């Protein structure tokens, strides 16, 4: 399959492996013929082996999926540097925070910090 010029590095291999495992939960993400085989092979790969992950990705991912993976790795790096935390919000709480953030032109985190 096609490949975007990108190589998974050792530091990023755990991010890539986790993201791929989550994506594989949706069988429609890969074509139906190779989904089961691809999932089995991915599960057997060591999580800290970027060479094996790169070979797997070259075999099963198309250009768009490589791009998604690259973006997911970049986002995971940002999150790990920023020491971000995750919270669960009810839909109503999320809607109120989102409206306030849009009005004030800032992020949800900034709204929470301003008003608490």
N, CA and C atoms as a LAMMPS dump frame, in Angstrom:
ITEM: TIMESTEP
0
ITEM: NUMBER OF ATOMS
348
ITEM: BOX BOUNDS ff ff ff
-5.0000000000000000e+02 5.0000000000000000e+02
-5.0000000000000000e+02 5.0000000000000000e+02
-5.0000000000000000e+02 5.0000000000000000e+02
ITEM: ATOMS id mol type element x y z
1 1 1 N 0.843 -1.189 0
2 1 2 C 0 0 0
3 1 3 C 0.881 1.243 0
4 2 1 N 0.292 2.401 -0.257
5 2 2 C 1.039 3.639 -0.324
6 2 3 C 1.615 4.048 1.014
7 3 1 N 2.611 4.913 0.965
8 3 2 C 3.257 5.299 2.209
9 3 3 C 3.661 6.762 2.158
10 4 1 N 3.335 7.486 3.194
11 4 2 C 3.775 8.843 3.373
12 4 3 C 5.201 8.768 3.893
13 5 1 N 6.059 9.716 3.556
14 5 2 C 7.441 9.698 4.039
15 5 3 C 7.456 9.979 5.532
16 6 1 N 7.44 8.925 6.299
17 6 2 C 7.456 9.041 7.747
18 6 3 C 7.958 7.731 8.312
19 7 1 N 8.731 7.811 9.371
20 7 2 C 9.238 6.619 10.035
21 7 3 C 8.943 6.749 11.519
22 8 1 N 8.347 5.737 12.079
23 8 2 C 8.043 5.726 13.512
24 8 3 C 9.364 5.57 14.27
25 9 1 N 9.613 6.467 15.199
26 9 2 C 10.831 6.417 16.004
27 9 3 C 10.576 5.629 17.284
28 10 1 N 11.658 5.249 17.949
29 10 2 C 11.55 4.476 19.188
30 10 3 C 10.706 5.213 20.222
31 11 1 N 10.943 6.508 20.374
32 11 2 C 10.204 7.291 21.367
33 11 3 C 8.71 7.355 21.056
34 12 1 N 8.349 7.208 19.796
35 12 2 C 6.949 7.318 19.384
36 12 3 C 6.259 5.97 19.21
37 13 1 N 7.002 4.879 19.344
38 13 2 C 6.427 3.57 19.016
39 13 3 C 5.255 3.205 19.931
40 14 1 N 5.312 3.557 21.197
41 14 2 C 4.195 3.228 22.093
42 14 3 C 2.942 4.018 21.708
43 15 1 N 3.125 5.296 21.322
44 15 2 C 1.977 6.092 20.868
45 15 3 C 1.369 5.463 19.621
46 16 1 N 2.238 5.09 18.684
47 16 2 C 1.759 4.505 17.432
48 16 3 C 1.032 3.194 17.694
49 17 1 N 1.61 2.338 18.507
50 17 2 C 1.007 1.034 18.777
51 17 3 C -0.362 1.193 19.437
52 18 1 N -0.458 2.074 20.439
53 18 2 C -1.754 2.293 21.117
54 18 3 C -2.803 2.811 20.142
55 19 1 N -2.412 3.791 19.319
56 19 2 C -3.345 4.379 18.376
57 19 3 C -3.825 3.331 17.388
58 20 1 N -2.891 2.53 16.873
59 20 2 C -3.261 1.487 15.918
60 20 3 C -4.193 0.455 16.549
61 21 1 N -3.922 0.074 17.782
62 21 2 C -4.791 -0.894 18.457
63 21 3 C -6.204 -0.336 18.609
64 22 1 N -6.316 0.936 18.96
65 22 2 C -7.654 1.551 19.071
66 22 3 C -8.346 1.573 17.709
67 23 1 N -7.609 1.913 16.674
68 23 2 C -8.194 1.96 15.337
69 23 3 C -8.638 0.582 14.868
70 24 1 N -7.902 -0.43 15.245
71 24 2 C -8.224 -1.792 14.81
72 24 3 C -9.508 -2.305 15.462
73 25 1 N -9.972 -1.648 16.516
74 25 2 C -11.253 -2.027 17.113
75 25 3 C -12.4 -1.774 16.141
76 26 1 N -12.177 -0.903 15.162
77 26 2 C -13.17 -0.614 14.135
78 26 3 C -12.77 -1.366 12.865
79 27 1 N -13.411 -2.503 12.581
80 27 2 C -12.991 -3.304 11.429
81 27 3 C -13.107 -2.575 10.099
82 28 1 N -13.903 -1.547 10.025
83 28 2 C -14.048 -0.809 8.78
84 28 3 C -12.833 0.082 8.502
85 29 1 N -11.984 0.274 9.487
86 29 2 C -10.839 1.157 9.291
87 29 3 C -9.88 0.588 8.251
88 30 1 N -9.625 -0.714 8.291
89 30 2 C -8.864 -1.381 7.237
90 30 3 C -9.867 -2.131 6.37
91 31 1 N -9.453 -2.505 5.167
92 31 2 C -10.413 -3.242 4.354
93 31 3 C -10.688 -4.607 4.976
94 32 1 N -11.847 -5.125 4.702
95 32 2 C -12.333 -6.322 5.387
96 32 3 C -11.463 -7.55 5.166
97 33 1 N -10.804 -7.669 4.013
98 33 2 C -10.015 -8.861 3.717
99 33 3 C -8.804 -8.989 4.642
100 34 1 N -8.171 -7.88 4.992
101 34 2 C -6.943 -7.986 5.782
102 34 3 C -7.136 -7.572 7.234
103 35 1 N -8.321 -7.2 7.627
104 35 2 C -8.539 -6.694 8.973
105 35 3 C -8.172 -7.705 10.053
106 36 1 N -8.649 -8.917 9.946
107 36 2 C -8.373 -9.917 10.975
108 36 3 C -6.884 -10.251 11.02
109 37 1 N -6.306 -10.502 9.861
110 37 2 C -4.881 -10.821 9.775
111 37 3 C -4.03 -9.664 10.306
112 38 1 N -4.375 -8.457 9.914
113 38 2 C -3.626 -7.287 10.36
114 38 3 C -3.718 -7.129 11.871
115 39 1 N -4.897 -7.329 12.417
116 39 2 C -5.091 -7.191 13.858
117 39 3 C -4.271 -8.237 14.61
118 40 1 N -4.284 -9.471 14.146
119 40 2 C -3.508 -10.537 14.777
120 40 3 C -2.017 -10.212 14.758
121 41 1 N -1.527 -9.745 13.618
122 41 2 C -0.104 -9.41 13.512
123 41 3 C 0.259 -8.237 14.41
124 42 1 N -0.608 -7.241 14.462
125 42 2 C -0.333 -6.075 15.297
126 42 3 C -0.268 -6.463 16.768
127 43 1 N -1.177 -7.309 17.208
128 43 2 C -1.179 -7.733 18.602
129 43 3 C 0.093 -8.482 18.972
130 44 1 N 0.688 -9.163 18.02
131 44 2 C 1.89 -9.949 18.325
132 44 3 C 3.176 -9.114 18.281
133 45 1 N 3.095 -7.874 17.804
134 45 2 C 4.296 -7.037 17.726
135 45 3 C 4.692 -6.517 19.107
136 46 1 N 5.998 -6.43 19.367
137 46 2 C 6.442 -5.781 20.606
138 46 3 C 6.154 -4.284 20.52
139 47 1 N 5.65 -3.705 21.59
140 47 2 C 5.23 -2.296 21.55
141 47 3 C 6.394 -1.333 21.401
142 48 1 N 7.593 -1.731 21.789
143 48 2 C 8.737 -0.83 21.71
144 48 3 C 9.65 -1.132 20.519
145 49 1 N 9.125 -1.751 19.475
146 49 2 C 9.925 -2.086 18.304
147 49 3 C 9.473 -1.263 17.098
148 50 1 N 10.082 -0.103 16.882
149 50 2 C 9.633 0.753 15.784
150 50 3 C 9.848 0.132 14.409
151 51 1 N 10.883 -0.684 14.243
152 51 2 C 11.119 -1.31 12.938
153 51 3 C 9.967 -2.241 12.576
154 52 1 N 9.505 -3.027 13.541
155 52 2 C 8.383 -3.936 13.293
156 52 3 C 7.108 -3.146 13.014
157 53 1 N 6.881 -2.075 13.763
158 53 2 C 5.689 -1.245 13.523
159 53 3 C 5.735 -0.614 12.137
160 54 1 N 6.915 -0.128 11.737
161 54 2 C 7.044 0.467 10.406
162 54 3 C 6.752 -0.556 9.318
163 55 1 N 7.26 -1.771 9.477
164 55 2 C 6.985 -2.824 8.484
165 55 3 C 5.488 -3.131 8.43
166 56 1 N 4.847 -3.218 9.612
167 56 2 C 3.408 -3.497 9.656
168 56 3 C 2.648 -2.385 8.941
169 57 1 N 3.006 -1.141 9.258
170 57 2 C 2.315 0.001 8.647
171 57 3 C 2.517 0.041 7.135
172 58 1 N 3.722 -0.233 6.685
173 58 2 C 3.984 -0.254 5.238
174 58 3 C 3.138 -1.306 4.538
175 59 1 N 2.89 -2.403 5.22
176 59 2 C 2.107 -3.479 4.617
177 59 3 C 0.613 -3.166 4.606
178 60 1 N 0.102 -2.549 5.656
179 60 2 C -1.354 -2.447 5.806
180 60 3 C -1.951 -1.041 5.662
181 61 1 N -1.176 0.016 5.799
182 61 2 C -1.765 1.355 5.781
183 61 3 C -1.623 2.016 4.422
184 62 1 N -2.642 2.778 4.051
185 62 2 C -2.524 3.593 2.843
186 62 3 C -2.032 4.985 3.243
187 63 1 N -1.876 5.862 2.273
188 63 2 C -1.312 7.195 2.549
189 63 3 C -2.139 7.987 3.563
190 64 1 N -3.445 7.925 3.435
191 64 2 C -4.31 8.677 4.354
192 64 3 C -4.18 8.144 5.776
193 65 1 N -4.087 6.838 5.921
194 65 2 C -3.949 6.247 7.255
195 65 3 C -2.584 6.558 7.858
196 66 1 N -1.532 6.58 7.029
197 66 2 C -0.21 6.995 7.521
198 66 3 C -0.288 8.435 8.04
199 67 1 N -0.971 9.285 7.293
200 67 2 C -1.103 10.688 7.687
201 67 3 C -1.844 10.796 9.02
202 68 1 N -2.902 10.005 9.189
203 68 2 C -3.628 9.995 10.458
204 68 3 C -2.727 9.55 11.6
205 69 1 N -1.943 8.513 11.354
206 69 2 C -1.022 8.017 12.377
207 69 3 C 0.016 9.07 12.745
208 70 1 N 0.573 9.702 11.741
209 70 2 C 1.569 10.763 11.978
210 70 3 C 0.968 11.891 12.807
211 71 1 N -0.245 12.295 12.496
212 71 2 C -0.914 13.354 13.259
213 71 3 C -1.208 12.91 14.687
214 72 1 N -1.594 11.655 14.855
215 72 2 C -1.863 11.135 16.199
216 72 3 C -0.592 11.106 17.042
217 73 1 N 0.519 10.724 16.434
218 73 2 C 1.797 10.714 17.154
219 73 3 C 2.188 12.128 17.554
220 74 1 N 2.034 13.061 16.64
221 74 2 C 2.361 14.461 16.935
222 74 3 C 1.503 14.981 18.093
223 75 1 N 0.219 14.653 18.088
224 75 2 C -0.672 15.086 19.171
225 75 3 C -0.284 14.425 20.496
226 76 1 N 0.077 13.163 20.447
227 76 2 C 0.488 12.454 21.673
228 76 3 C 1.758 13.078 22.25
229 77 1 N 2.685 13.462 21.387
230 77 2 C 3.897 14.138 21.867
231 77 3 C 3.553 15.445 22.565
232 78 1 N 2.657 16.223 21.948
233 78 2 C 2.246 17.503 22.555
234 78 3 C 1.601 17.273 23.913
235 79 1 N 0.713 16.279 23.981
236 79 2 C 0.045 15.994 25.249
237 79 3 C 1.035 15.568 26.32
238 80 1 N 2.01 14.774 25.95
239 80 2 C 2.966 14.299 26.958
240 80 3 C 3.863 15.434 27.439
241 81 1 N 4.208 16.364 26.561
242 81 2 C 5.03 17.517 26.965
243 81 3 C 4.246 18.46 27.854
244 82 1 N 2.985 18.617 27.577
245 82 2 C 2.175 19.597 28.297
246 82 3 C 1.654 19.073 29.625
247 83 1 N 1.87 17.796 29.899
248 83 2 C 1.366 17.211 31.136
249 83 3 C -0.142 17.453 31.276
250 84 1 N -0.868 17.201 30.207
251 84 2 C -2.308 17.415 30.202
252 84 3 C -3.015 16.332 31.007
253 85 1 N -4.17 16.67 31.512
254 85 2 C -5.038 15.75 32.225
255 85 3 C -6.353 15.66 31.469
256 86 1 N -7.039 14.565 31.632
257 86 2 C -8.31 14.345 30.95
258 86 3 C -9.431 14.344 31.977
259 87 1 N -10.555 14.969 31.617
260 87 2 C -11.736 14.953 32.474
261 87 3 C -12.933 14.538 31.623
262 88 1 N -13.907 13.963 32.257
263 88 2 C -15.151 13.615 31.583
264 88 3 C -16.196 14.645 31.973
265 89 1 N -16.901 15.155 30.972
266 89 2 C -17.941 16.151 31.193
267 89 3 C -19.267 15.611 30.678
268 90 1 N -20.331 16.04 31.32
269 90 2 C -21.642 15.72 30.771
270 90 3 C -21.817 16.548 29.501
271 91 1 N -22.682 16.135 28.606
272 91 2 C -22.899 16.935 27.396
273 91 3 C -23.343 18.366 27.706
274 92 1 N -24.137 18.535 28.742
275 92 2 C -24.605 19.879 29.102
276 92 3 C -23.443 20.75 29.587
277 93 1 N -22.567 20.182 30.42
278 93 2 C -21.416 20.937 30.913
279 93 3 C -20.485 21.296 29.767
280 94 1 N -20.264 20.339 28.865
281 94 2 C -19.407 20.601 27.713
282 94 3 C -19.984 21.72 26.849
283 95 1 N -21.304 21.682 26.627
284 95 2 C -21.948 22.705 25.797
285 95 3 C -21.797 24.096 26.419
286 96 1 N -22.007 24.189 27.724
287 96 2 C -21.887 25.491 28.392
288 96 3 C -20.45 26.01 28.337
289 97 1 N -19.491 25.13 28.611
290 97 2 C -18.082 25.541 28.543
291 97 3 C -17.696 25.937 27.119
292 98 1 N -18.158 25.179 26.146
293 98 2 C -17.828 25.472 24.752
294 98 3 C -18.394 26.812 24.308
295 99 1 N -19.637 27.096 24.703
296 99 2 C -20.25 28.381 24.339
297 99 3 C -19.479 29.539 24.959
298 100 1 N -19.118 29.387 26.22
299 100 2 C -18.37 30.443 26.907
300 100 3 C -17.002 30.635 26.257
301 101 1 N -16.337 29.527 25.952
302 101 2 C -15.017 29.605 25.33
303 101 3 C -15.102 30.275 23.961
304 102 1 N -16.12 29.949 23.187
305 102 2 C -16.29 30.562 21.87
306 102 3 C -16.537 32.067 21.996
307 103 1 N -17.381 32.457 22.967
308 103 2 C -17.656 33.874 23.188
309 103 3 C -16.402 34.638 23.574
310 104 1 N -15.568 34.022 24.423
311 104 2 C -14.384 34.704 24.931
312 104 3 C -13.144 34.431 24.097
313 105 1 N -13.275 33.603 23.088
314 105 2 C -12.16 33.332 22.194
315 105 3 C -10.99 32.625 22.86
316 106 1 N -11.283 31.605 23.648
317 106 2 C -10.212 30.876 24.331
318 106 3 C -10.555 29.388 24.379
319 107 1 N -9.727 28.614 25.036
320 107 2 C -9.94 27.17 25.122
321 107 3 C -10.808 26.82 26.327
322 108 1 N -11.265 25.563 26.362
323 108 2 C -12.039 25.089 27.508
324 108 3 C -11.198 25.151 28.781
325 109 1 N -9.941 24.792 28.689
326 109 2 C -9.059 24.838 29.863
327 109 3 C -8.944 26.252 30.411
328 110 1 N -8.812 27.217 29.52
329 110 2 C -8.709 28.617 29.965
330 110 3 C -9.983 29.077 30.652
331 111 1 N -11.137 28.654 30.156
332 111 2 C -12.419 29.006 30.789
333 111 3 C -12.465 28.426 32.209
334 112 1 N -12.112 27.165 32.34
335 112 2 C -12.134 26.521 33.655
336 112 3 C -11.188 27.247 34.622
337 113 1 N -9.987 27.559 34.141
338 113 2 C -9.024 28.248 35.002
339 113 3 C -9.5 29.635 35.392
340 114 1 N -10.139 30.357 34.486
341 114 2 C -10.615 31.718 34.791
342 114 3 C -11.695 31.748 35.851
343 115 1 N -12.602 30.771 35.792
344 115 2 C -13.779 30.842 36.637
345 115 3 C -13.75 29.943 37.862
346 116 1 N -12.68 29.239 38.065
347 116 2 C -12.579 28.416 39.285
348 116 3 C -11.524 28.964 40.211
